[in-house]
């Protein structure tokens, strides 16, 4: 796949994850709908991170000519999403909540902000 194709897929998954994540934060917790949307959100975030790993860094230093600093957010997702899932399965609501707030803030808000920096594709599309 080309970088541009991956970018479109990545943008689609991350935008849907952002909308669902925002809804999850605003809706009542523990309901059937929350659990269903939450599972879909988790899968979307894992898919988003996987796609991001396939996209080579376009600016800044790279590791192995491919991975940049922004790819570190993928590690956050690959740790926090399964951790949140297993935490709630074990009844550890505090850990579940902390991990998913970390995913939302780190994986969507902060990584998203970095995606709009000059030299990045989103910056060139919007500005």
N, C-alpha and C positions, 0 to 999 in steps of 0.2 A: 504494500500500500504506500501511496505517496504521503509526504508530510501533510499536505493540504487535506487529503481524505481523512487522515487520522485526526487532524485538527477539528474538522467538522464533526466527526463522531464524538470526540472528546468534549467539544463544546455542547453538543446535544445532551450527552449524559450528565455533564456537570450542571447545566441549566436546569434539567429536570430534578436532579438531586438537590439543588439549591431551593427550588420551589417546595419539594416534599419536605426537606429538612426544616424549612421555615414553618410549614404547616404543622409538622410534628412538635416543634417548640411551642406553638400557640394552642394546640388542641389539648383536650383532656388526656391524661396519661393512663395507660393500662387497659384501654378499651380494645375491642376486637379490631376496630379500624386503625388504632394506633399501632398495634402489633403487626397488622398486615402492611400498612404503609411503611412502617419501620424496617421490615424485612426487605421490602423493595428498595428503600433508601440505602440500606447496607450493601445490597448487591450492586446498585448503581455506583456507589462510592468505590467499591472494589474494582468494578469494571473501568471506571474513570481513571483510577490509579494505574491499572494494568495498561490501558491505552497510553497514558502519559509516559510510562516506561518505554514504550515503543517509539516515542517521538524524541529525536535527538535534540540536545540543547542547542539553541540558536545563538545565544550570547553568553559571554563570560567563560570562565575556565571550565574544562570538561574532564571527566574521568573516563579513560578508555575511548576518548574521542566521541562520546555519546552522552554521558550523564552529567547534568549540571546541578547546581545547588537546589533548583526548584524540584528536582527529583527526590530530594529528601522528604518532601511532603508525602510521597508514595509510601515511604517507610512508616510514617505516622499512620496512614490509612491501613496498611497491612497489619499493623500491630493493634490499633485501637478498635477497629471494627470487629474482628473476632473476639477480642477481649471484652467488648461491650456485650456481644451476643452471649458469651459464656457467663458473664457476670449476671445478666438478668435471668438466665436459666438456673443459676445457683441462688437467686434471690438477693443478690448484692446490688440493690438499686443505686446506691451512691457511686459505685464504680461504673455501672452502666451509664449513668447520667454524666459523670465526669469524662468518660471516654468519648461519648457522642457529642458532647459540647466541644471537646477538643477537635473532633473530626469536623464539626461545623465551622468553628472559628479558624482552626489551622488549615484544614483541607479545602475549605470553600472560601472563607473571607480573606485570610492572609495570602494563601496561594493565588486566589483570584486577583487580589490587589497587585501581586507581583506580575501577573499575566498582562497587566495594563501598562507596565513600564515601557519607556521608549526602547525600541529595538525588537520588541516582541510583536507577534502577529496581531494580537487583539488591539494593541496600540495603533498599528498601521491601519487596521480596518476602521477604527473609530475616529482617529485623528488624522 
